[in-house]
């Protein structure tokens, strides 16, 4: 690999670092810590970097690899609970939690109760991706994305109402 490709890759990773962390954060478990997931995603991005043909936006390509990597990593792990707890990360922040942080904590807790695909779709929706971009990243049709997102939102509403 040439020095230019390496520098270009590092620049892309720096630019999309927050995106990668957000995806990894949503899939964090005791057996799949944030750092491990992040490292695995970056390794897979590096392996695939020279094959990126620019047929989609780089952000779409990064999301696709990050989501697939995290889901695969979770599947490989044994004894992973169905519900992935993010509360430890929030509590570790050590800062006084204001109302917004509490609402975010509750939202992530509810999202973590969704299935892997629904969780991915909701994450991309929260990242303000269009239905077309979500379809491209997940490999679903736009209609299927709209249907699954609508059902996921309804599930989240019901879970929120159930939890009070």
N, C-alpha and C positions, 0 to 999 in steps of 0.2 A: 504494500500500500504506500502510496506517495504521501509526503508530508502535507500537501495541499488537501487531500481527501481527509486526512486526520484532523486538520485544522477546521475544515468545513464541517465535519461531523461534530466536533466539540462546540462549534458555534451554534449549530442546530440544537444540540442538547441544552446548551445554556439558554437559548431562546425559548425552548419548550419545557424547561425543567419543572415549572409550576404545574403544567398540564400533566406531566408524567407523575409527579408526586400526588396530584389529586386523584388520578386513577388508582395508583398504588394504595393510597390512604383508604379508599373505599373497600379494598380487598384485604386489608391488614387483619391478621389473626394472631393469636399467641404462637402458632406454628409457622406463620408467614409474616414476620415483622416487616415494617415499612422499608427499612434499609435493604433487606434481602430482595423484596419485590422490585424496588427501584433498580437495584444492581442487575437483576435478571432482565428487566425491560431494556436497560441500556445495552446490555450484552446482545440481546436479540436485535435491537435496532442497529447496532454496529455490524452484526453478521449480515443483515439484510440491506445495509445502506447502499452498497454499490449496485444493488439490484433495483433500487428505487428508480422508476422510469418517468416520474413526473406526470403520470396519467391521472392523478388526483392531487389535491393539495397536500403539502407535507404534513400539515396538522392532522388531516384525515388519516394519512398513513401511520403517523405516530400513535394516534388514538387506537387504531385497529391493532397494531402490534402490542401496545400497552395492555389493552383489554384482553387480547388473546393470551398474552404471556401470564397475566395475573390469574385468569381463569384456569389455564393449564397448570400453573404453579399450585393453586388451591386444590385442584383435582388430584395432583400427585401426592399431596400431603395426606397422611392418615390421621384419623380421629379429629378431624376439624368439625367443630360444632356447626350446625345449620345456620345459626344466627351469629354473625361476626360482630363482636363488640368493639366499638370505637371509644367507649367511655374512658378507658384508661388513658388514651392519647389526650382527650379533652381535659381530664383531671390533671394530667402531667404538666399542662401548660403553666400551672401555678398562679395564673392571674385570676383576679376576681372575675367571675362570670357574670356578664350583664345579661339583659333579657334576650338580646340577639344571639349571643353565644348559647344560651339555654335552648332557644328555639332551633338553632342549628344542630345542637346535640340531639334533640328529640327527632329532628328530621333524619339525620344520619342513622339513628337507631331504628327508625321505621323503614328506611330504605334498605338497611341491612337484613331485614326480614323478607325481602323480596327474593325471587329466584335470580340466578346469575344473569340471565338475558335481560330481565326486567330491570335489574339493578344497573346494568350497562346502559340501557336505553334512557333511564331516568338521569343518570350521571351526564350523559351527552346532552340531554334536554336542559339540564341545569347549567350546562356550559354554553347554552344558547346556540347549539347546533341546529341547523334546519332539519326537517324530516328527511330531505334528500341526502344530507351529509350523514345523518344517523343510519339511513338505509345503506349507504355506501360503506360505512365503517362496519356495520353488523352483518351485512350480506342479506338483509331482509328487503322486501319491497317497501315502497313508501306507504302503501296502504296498510301493510302489516305493522309497520312502525307506528302509524297513527292509531291503529287498533290496540296494539300492545301498550302504548303509552297511555291511552285513555283508560284501559283496564288497570294499569299500574297506579295511575292517579286515584282511581276509585278505590283500589285496595288500600292505598295510603290514607285516604279519607276515612275509610271504615276502621282501619287500625287506630287512627288518631282519635276518632269518636269513641272507640272501645276503651282506649287508654285514658280517656277523659281529657 
